[in-house]
């Protein structure tokens, strides 16, 4: 079973920052103020760093899973794709 997101329970309660985020994300009519509020919320909760840390954790797990495979060109390519994907975001 997949781990539930920390945001899901708060989203259902309709409290605080979640409403601002849900109201602005994907809303092409969101005002500049709404967008700035969402950016401020993301900054307040260090969302970018936490997301990058989580991505690095997943990348490390993917590389570790590849270790069980025999060495091959495809294994090398897959590892490089993982490293490149996470490296781009940093």
C-alpha positions in Angstrom: 0.0 0.0 0.0 1.3 3.5 -0.9 2.1 5.9 1.8 -0.4 8.8 1.9 0.7 12.3 1.3 0.9 14.6 4.3 -1.1 17.1 2.4 -4.2 14.9 1.8 -5.7 15.0 5.3 -5.3 18.7 5.6 -6.8 19.3 2.2 -10.0 17.6 3.3 -10.3 19.8 6.4 -10.3 23.0 4.3 -8.0 24.8 6.6 -5.3 27.4 6.1 -2.7 27.3 3.4 -4.2 24.3 1.6 -7.2 26.3 0.4 -4.9 29.0 -1.0 -2.8 26.4 -2.8 -5.8 24.4 -4.1 -7.4 27.6 -5.3 -4.4 28.9 -7.2 -2.7 25.8 -8.7 -3.9 25.0 -12.1 -6.2 28.1 -12.1 -5.3 30.2 -15.1 -7.4 33.0 -13.7 -5.4 33.0 -10.4 -4.5 36.6 -9.5 -1.0 37.7 -8.9 -1.8 38.0 -5.2 -3.0 34.3 -5.1 0.2 33.2 -6.9 2.4 35.2 -4.5 0.5 33.8 -1.5 1.2 30.2 -2.7 4.9 31.0 -3.3 5.1 32.5 0.2 3.5 29.3 1.6 5.9 27.1 -0.3 8.8 29.2 1.0 7.5 29.2 4.6 7.4 25.4 4.7 10.7 25.0 2.8 8.8 23.0 0.1 11.4 23.2 -2.6 14.2 21.8 -0.4 12.0 19.1 1.0 10.8 18.1 -2.4 14.4 17.9 -3.7 15.4 15.9 -0.7 12.6 13.4 -1.4 13.5 13.2 -5.1 17.1 12.4 -4.0 15.9 9.7 -1.7 13.9 8.1 -4.6 16.9 8.5 -6.9 19.1 6.8 -4.4 16.6 3.9 -4.0 16.4 3.6 -7.8 20.2 3.4 -8.1 20.3 0.8 -5.3 17.7 -1.3 -7.1 19.8 -1.2 -10.2 22.7 -2.7 -8.3 21.0 -6.1 -8.4 21.1 -6.1 -12.2 24.1 -7.4 -14.1 26.4 -4.6 -15.5 25.2 -3.6 -19.0 24.9 -0.6 -21.2 21.2 -0.3 -20.3 21.9 -0.3 -16.6 24.5 2.5 -17.1 22.0 4.5 -19.1 19.2 4.1 -16.5 21.6 5.2 -13.7 22.6 8.2 -15.8 19.0 9.1 -16.4 18.3 9.0 -12.7 21.4 11.2 -11.8 20.6 13.6 -14.6 16.9 14.0 -13.6 17.7 14.8 -10.0 20.8 16.8 -10.8 18.7 19.1 -13.1 16.4 20.0 -10.3 19.1 20.9 -7.8 
